[in-house]
Amino acid sequence: SVPHRALTLCAPCSFPEPEYFTSLPYPMLAAPGATVLKLPGLPRSVILAPAQPFEDLEFELAQPRPSQAVELEFVTEKAGELRGLALHIE
């Protein structure tokens, strides 16, 4: 069945510790120059600020909105080096 909605959340994050990668059941592979990584089970400890809605798809409308524009502003709650954005789909 098709869900009635999909919400994508975005949060600034640091990079996981090496132990995260050694705990994965399979090696992490990425193409040279990759800018996107799929990091399953990303530890919440790397999240620097609360996630915010980035994309909201409402399937009940039977068609996508003509455009979506979102401006996000994050206030970090913990120290850490910003290394990327973590996306989570609900």
DSSP file with accessible surface (Angstrom, degrees, kcal/mol):
  #  RESIDUE AA STRUCTURE BP1 BP2  ACC     N-H-->O    O-->H-N    N-H-->O    O-->H-N    TCO  KAPPA ALPHA  PHI   PSI    X-CA   Y-CA   Z-CA
    1    1 A S              0   0  168      0, 0.0     0, 0.0     0, 0.0     0, 0.0   0.000 360.0 360.0 360.0 153.6    0.0    0.0    0.0
    2    2 A V        -     0   0  116      1,-0.0     0, 0.0     2,-0.0     0, 0.0  -0.739 360.0-124.7 -90.4 129.2    1.1    3.6   -0.6
    3    3 A P        -     0   0   77      0, 0.0    56,-0.1     0, 0.0     3,-0.1  -0.318  13.4-128.6 -67.3 157.8    1.6    5.7    2.5
    4    4 A H  S    S+     0   0  116      1,-0.2    55,-1.2    55,-0.1    56,-1.1   0.713  86.6  13.4 -80.0 -16.3   -0.4    8.9    2.7
    5    5 A R  E     -A   58   0A 110     53,-0.2     2,-0.4    54,-0.2    53,-0.2  -0.998  53.7-160.6-157.9 149.2    2.7   11.0    3.5
    6    6 A A  E     -A   57   0A  17     51,-2.5    51,-3.0    -2,-0.3     2,-0.5  -0.990  14.1-167.0-132.6 126.1    6.6   10.8    3.5
    7    7 A L  E     -A   56   0A  25     83,-1.8    83,-3.3    -2,-0.4     2,-0.6  -0.956   6.0-156.1-116.5 124.7    8.5   13.3    5.6
    8    8 A T  E     -AB  55  89A   8     47,-2.9    46,-3.6    -2,-0.5    47,-1.6  -0.903  10.7-160.7-101.6 124.7   12.2   13.8    5.1
    9    9 A L  E     -AB  53  88A  25     79,-3.4    79,-2.2    -2,-0.6     2,-0.4  -0.799   1.5-159.1-104.8 148.9   14.1   15.2    8.1
   10   10 A C  E     +AB  52  87A   4     42,-2.5    42,-2.3    -2,-0.3    77,-0.2  -0.983  12.8 172.2-130.9 135.8   17.5   16.8    7.9
   11   11 A A  E     - B   0  86A   4     75,-2.0    75,-3.3    -2,-0.4     2,-0.1  -0.998  33.7-115.7-144.1 139.8   20.1   17.3   10.7
   12   12 A P  E     + B   0  85A   9      0, 0.0    36,-2.5     0, 0.0    37,-0.8  -0.478  44.4 178.1 -69.6 144.2   23.7   18.5   10.7
   13   13 A C  E     -CB  47  84A  13     71,-2.5    70,-2.9    34,-0.2    71,-1.3  -0.974  29.0-129.8-147.2 160.4   26.1   15.9   11.9
   14   14 A S        -     0   0   26     32,-2.4    68,-0.1    -2,-0.3    32,-0.1  -0.374  48.1 -84.1 -94.3-177.6   29.7   15.0   12.5
   15   15 A F        -     0   0   81     66,-0.3    66,-0.1    -2,-0.1    -1,-0.1  -0.720  47.5-107.2 -93.0 140.6   31.4   11.9   11.1
   16   16 A P        -     0   0    9      0, 0.0    -1,-0.1     0, 0.0     5,-0.0  -0.234  37.6-100.5 -62.9 155.4   31.1    8.6   13.1
   17   17 A E    >>  -     0   0  134      1,-0.1     3,-1.7     3,-0.0     4,-0.8  -0.301  37.5-102.7 -68.2 158.7   34.0    7.1   15.0
   18   18 A P  H 3> S+     0   0   83      0, 0.0     4,-1.9     0, 0.0     3,-0.4   0.821 118.7  68.4 -55.2 -30.3   36.0    4.3   13.3
   19   19 A E  H 3> S+     0   0  122      1,-0.2     4,-1.4     2,-0.2     5,-0.1   0.818  91.7  60.8 -60.8 -30.7   34.3    1.8   15.6
   20   20 A Y  H <> S+     0   0   20     -3,-1.7     4,-0.6     1,-0.2     3,-0.3   0.946 106.3  45.1 -60.2 -46.6   31.0    2.5   13.8
   21   21 A F  H >< S+     0   0   49     -4,-0.8     3,-0.8    -3,-0.4    -2,-0.2   0.876 111.4  51.5 -69.4 -35.9   32.5    1.3   10.5
   22   22 A T  H 3< S+     0   0  119     -4,-1.9    -1,-0.2     1,-0.2    -2,-0.2   0.760 105.4  58.1 -72.4 -20.4   34.1   -1.8   12.0
   23   23 A S  H 3< S+     0   0   87     -4,-1.4    -1,-0.2    -3,-0.3    -2,-0.2   0.610  81.6 107.0 -83.2 -11.3   30.8   -2.8   13.6
   24   24 A L  S << S-     0   0   23     -3,-0.8     4,-0.1    -4,-0.6    -3,-0.0  -0.406  75.5-130.5 -67.2 143.1   29.0   -2.9   10.2
   25   25 A P  S    S+     0   0  118      0, 0.0    -1,-0.1     0, 0.0    -3,-0.0   0.624  92.9  29.3 -71.2  -9.9   28.2   -6.4    9.0
   26   26 A Y  S    S-     0   0  125     -5,-0.1    -2,-0.1     0, 0.0    -3,-0.0  -0.973  99.2 -88.6-144.0 155.1   29.7   -5.6    5.6
   27   27 A P        -     0   0  100      0, 0.0     2,-0.5     0, 0.0    -5,-0.1  -0.333  41.6-112.8 -67.6 148.4   32.5   -3.2    4.5
   28   28 A M        -     0   0   56     -7,-0.1     2,-0.4    -4,-0.1    11,-0.0  -0.717  37.2-171.4 -80.8 122.9   31.6    0.3    3.6
   29   29 A L        +     0   0  149     -2,-0.5     2,-0.3     2,-0.0     0, 0.0  -0.949   9.7 169.7-117.8 138.3   32.2    0.9   -0.1
   30   30 A A        -     0   0   61     -2,-0.4     3,-0.1     7,-0.1     7,-0.1  -0.994  35.2-112.0-145.9 141.7   32.0    4.3   -1.8
   31   31 A A    >   -     0   0   69     -2,-0.3     3,-2.2     1,-0.1    -2,-0.0  -0.394  51.1 -86.3 -67.8 148.8   33.0    5.4   -5.2
   32   32 A P  T 3  S+     0   0  135      0, 0.0    -1,-0.1     0, 0.0     0, 0.0  -0.326 117.7  15.4 -55.9 132.1   36.0    7.8   -5.5
   33   33 A G  T 3  S+     0   0   77      1,-0.2    -2,-0.1    -3,-0.1     0, 0.0   0.571  88.5 164.8  80.3   8.6   34.8   11.3   -5.0
   34   34 A A    <   -     0   0   49     -3,-2.2    -1,-0.2     1,-0.1     3,-0.1  -0.298  23.4-173.6 -60.8 140.3   31.4   10.2   -3.6
   35   35 A T        +     0   0  138      1,-0.1     2,-0.4     0, 0.0    -1,-0.1   0.393  68.2  62.2-112.2  -3.2   29.5   13.0   -1.9
   36   36 A V        -     0   0  121      2,-0.0     2,-0.4     0, 0.0    -1,-0.1  -0.991  60.1-176.9-126.6 131.7   26.7   10.8   -0.6
   37   37 A L        -     0   0   70     -2,-0.4     2,-0.7    -3,-0.1    -7,-0.1  -0.989  22.0-141.2-125.7 138.1   27.1    7.9    1.9
   38   38 A K        -     0   0  180     -2,-0.4    -2,-0.0     2,-0.0     0, 0.0  -0.889  23.9-177.3 -95.5 112.9   24.4    5.5    3.1
   39   39 A L    >   -     0   0   38     -2,-0.7     3,-1.0   -11,-0.0    -2,-0.0  -0.815  12.4-153.8-115.8  89.7   25.2    5.0    6.8
   40   40 A P  T 3  S+     0   0   46      0, 0.0    -2,-0.0     0, 0.0     0, 0.0  -0.348  78.0  11.3 -65.7 140.7   22.8    2.5    8.3
   41   41 A G  T 3  S-     0   0   73      1,-0.2     3,-0.1    -2,-0.0     0, 0.0   0.845  84.2-165.3  63.7  35.4   22.2    2.8   12.0
   42   42 A L    <   -     0   0   45     -3,-1.0    -1,-0.2     1,-0.1     2,-0.1  -0.280  27.5-109.1 -54.1 126.1   24.0    6.1   12.2
   43   43 A P    >   -     0   0   41      0, 0.0     3,-1.7     0, 0.0     4,-0.3  -0.372  14.6-136.9 -62.3 135.2   24.7    6.7   15.9
   44   44 A R  G >  S+     0   0  204      1,-0.3     3,-1.6     2,-0.2    -2,-0.1   0.735  97.4  78.5 -64.0 -18.4   22.6    9.5   17.3
   45   45 A S  G 3  S+     0   0   78      1,-0.3    -1,-0.3   -32,-0.0   -31,-0.0   0.699  86.4  58.8 -65.5 -17.1   25.7   10.8   19.0
   46   46 A V  G <  S+     0   0    7     -3,-1.7   -32,-2.4   -32,-0.1     2,-0.4   0.604  79.1 105.2 -88.0  -9.4   26.9   12.3   15.7
   47   47 A I  B <   -C   13   0A  30     -3,-1.6   -34,-0.2    -4,-0.3    30,-0.0  -0.571  48.7-172.8 -74.7 124.9   23.8   14.6   15.4
   48   48 A L        +     0   0    6    -36,-2.5    29,-3.2    -2,-0.4    30,-1.0   0.680  66.6  12.9 -93.0 -22.3   24.8   18.2   16.3
   49   49 A A  S    S-     0   0    3    -37,-0.8    -1,-0.2    27,-0.3    27,-0.1  -0.982  94.2 -78.6-150.5 155.7   21.3   19.8   16.2
   50   50 A P        -     0   0   67      0, 0.0    25,-0.1     0, 0.0   -40,-0.1  -0.249  54.4-105.9 -58.5 143.3   17.7   18.6   16.2
   51   51 A A        -     0   0   52    -40,-0.1   -40,-0.2   -42,-0.1    36,-0.1  -0.351  34.4-159.1 -68.4 150.9   16.4   17.4   12.8
   52   52 A Q  E     -A   10   0A  54    -42,-2.3   -42,-2.5    -2,-0.1     2,-0.1  -0.958  30.8 -90.1-130.2 150.5   14.0   19.6   10.9
   53   53 A P  E     +A    9   0A  74      0, 0.0   -44,-0.2     0, 0.0     3,-0.1  -0.388  44.5 168.5 -61.6 130.0   11.5   18.8    8.1
   54   54 A F  E     +     0   0A  97    -46,-3.6     2,-0.3     1,-0.4   -45,-0.2   0.672  66.4  17.0-111.4 -34.4   13.3   19.2    4.7
   55   55 A E  E     -A    8   0A  72    -47,-1.6   -47,-2.9     2,-0.0     2,-0.5  -0.996  58.6-168.2-145.7 136.3   10.7   17.6    2.3
   56   56 A D  E     -A    7   0A  33     -2,-0.3     2,-0.6   -49,-0.2   -49,-0.2  -0.939   6.8-173.0-131.7 107.7    7.1   16.8    2.8
   57   57 A L  E     -A    6   0A  52    -51,-3.0   -51,-2.5    -2,-0.5     2,-0.7  -0.905   5.2-165.6-104.9 120.6    5.4   14.6    0.2
   58   58 A E  E >   -A    5   0A  71     -2,-0.6     3,-1.1   -53,-0.2     5,-0.4  -0.896   4.1-172.9-107.5 106.0    1.7   14.2    0.5
   59   59 A F  G >  S+     0   0   88    -55,-1.2     3,-1.6    -2,-0.7   -54,-0.2   0.688  76.3  75.2 -74.4 -17.4    0.6   11.3   -1.7
   60   60 A E  G 3  S+     0   0  140    -56,-1.1    -1,-0.2     1,-0.3   -55,-0.1   0.755  84.2  67.2 -64.3 -23.0   -3.1   11.9   -1.1
   61   61 A L  G <  S-     0   0   91     -3,-1.1    -1,-0.3   -57,-0.2    -2,-0.2   0.640  97.8-140.3 -72.8 -14.3   -2.8   14.9   -3.4
   62   62 A A  S <  S+     0   0   94     -3,-1.6    -3,-0.1    -4,-0.1    -2,-0.1   0.489  78.2  52.0  67.5   2.2   -2.2   12.4   -6.3
   63   63 A Q  S    S-     0   0  143     -5,-0.4    -5,-0.1     0, 0.0    -2,-0.1  -0.956  91.7-101.5-159.3 149.0    0.4   14.8   -7.8
   64   64 A P        -     0   0  111      0, 0.0    -7,-0.1     0, 0.0    -5,-0.0  -0.339  44.5 -98.3 -70.0 154.0    3.5   16.5   -6.4
   65   65 A R        -     0   0   94      1,-0.1     3,-0.1    -2,-0.0    -4,-0.0  -0.428  35.5-114.3 -63.3 149.4    3.3   20.2   -5.5
   66   66 A P  S    S-     0   0  137      0, 0.0     2,-0.3     0, 0.0    -1,-0.1   0.837  91.9  -6.1 -58.7 -31.9    4.7   22.4   -8.3
   67   67 A S        -     0   0   94      2,-0.0     2,-0.4     0, 0.0    -2,-0.0  -0.990  56.6-153.5-158.7 156.4    7.6   23.4   -6.1
   68   68 A Q        -     0   0   73     -2,-0.3     2,-0.4    -3,-0.1   -13,-0.0  -0.994  13.4-178.9-133.3 128.1    8.9   23.1   -2.5
   69   69 A A        +     0   0   98     -2,-0.4     2,-0.4     2,-0.0    -2,-0.0  -0.997   5.3 174.9-128.7 127.1   11.1   25.7   -0.9
   70   70 A V        -     0   0   75     -2,-0.4     2,-0.5     2,-0.0    -2,-0.0  -0.999  16.3-161.1-134.3 133.7   12.4   25.3    2.6
   71   71 A E        -     0   0  182     -2,-0.4     2,-0.4     2,-0.0    -2,-0.0  -0.976  16.8-165.8-114.0 121.0   14.9   27.4    4.5
   72   72 A L        -     0   0   49     -2,-0.5     2,-0.4   -20,-0.0    -2,-0.0  -0.860  10.8-172.5-110.3 143.1   16.4   25.7    7.5
   73   73 A E        -     0   0  152     -2,-0.4     2,-0.4     2,-0.0    -2,-0.0  -0.988  11.5-161.2-133.7 122.2   18.3   27.3   10.3
   74   74 A F        -     0   0   58     -2,-0.4     2,-0.5   -25,-0.0   -23,-0.1  -0.850  11.8-160.5-108.7 141.8   20.1   25.0   12.9
   75   75 A V        -     0   0  110     -2,-0.4     2,-0.0   -25,-0.1    -2,-0.0  -0.981  28.9-129.1-115.9 113.9   21.3   25.8   16.4
   76   76 A T        -     0   0   90     -2,-0.5   -27,-0.3   -27,-0.1     3,-0.1  -0.346  18.8-167.8 -67.3 144.5   23.8   23.2   17.4
   77   77 A E  S    S+     0   0  153    -29,-3.2     2,-0.3     1,-0.2   -28,-0.2   0.422  71.6  31.2-108.7  -5.7   23.3   21.6   20.8
   78   78 A K  S    S-     0   0   92    -30,-1.0    -1,-0.2     2,-0.1     2,-0.1  -0.988  85.5-100.3-150.2 156.5   26.7   20.0   21.1
   79   79 A A        +     0   0   97     -2,-0.3     2,-0.2    -3,-0.1    -2,-0.0  -0.434  59.8 116.7 -75.2 150.2   30.2   20.6   20.0
   80   80 A G        -     0   0   51     -2,-0.1     2,-0.5   -67,-0.1    -2,-0.1  -0.809  64.9 -81.9 162.9 160.9   31.6   18.8   17.0
   81   81 A E        -     0   0  136     -2,-0.2     2,-0.5   -66,-0.1   -66,-0.3  -0.732  43.4-124.1 -86.1 123.6   32.9   19.2   13.5
   82   82 A L        +     0   0  110     -2,-0.5   -68,-0.2     1,-0.2     3,-0.1  -0.559  42.8 160.4 -67.7 116.8   30.2   19.7   10.8
   83   83 A R        -     0   0  138    -70,-2.9     2,-0.3    -2,-0.5   -69,-0.2   0.466  57.3 -45.0-117.6  -8.3   30.9   16.9    8.3
   84   84 A G  E     -B   13   0A  29    -71,-1.3   -71,-2.5     2,-0.0     2,-0.4  -0.992  60.7 -73.8 169.1-171.3   27.5   16.6    6.5
   85   85 A L  E     -B   12   0A 109     -2,-0.3     2,-0.5   -73,-0.2   -38,-0.0  -0.972  32.5-145.7-119.4 131.0   23.8   16.4    6.7
   86   86 A A  E     -B   11   0A  21    -75,-3.3   -75,-2.0    -2,-0.4     2,-0.4  -0.837  14.6-159.1 -95.9 130.8   22.0   13.3    7.9
   87   87 A L  E     -B   10   0A 107     -2,-0.5     2,-0.4   -77,-0.2   -77,-0.2  -0.906   9.4-176.6-111.5 140.1   18.6   12.6    6.1
   88   88 A H  E     -B    9   0A 112    -79,-2.2   -79,-3.4    -2,-0.4     2,-0.5  -0.999  13.5-148.6-136.6 130.7   15.9   10.4    7.6
   89   89 A I  E      B    8   0A 117     -2,-0.4   -81,-0.2   -81,-0.2    -2,-0.0  -0.887 360.0 360.0-104.5 126.6   12.6    9.5    5.9
   90   90 A E              0   0  131    -83,-3.3   -83,-1.8    -2,-0.5    -2,-0.0  -0.822 360.0 360.0-103.2 360.0    9.5    8.9    8.0
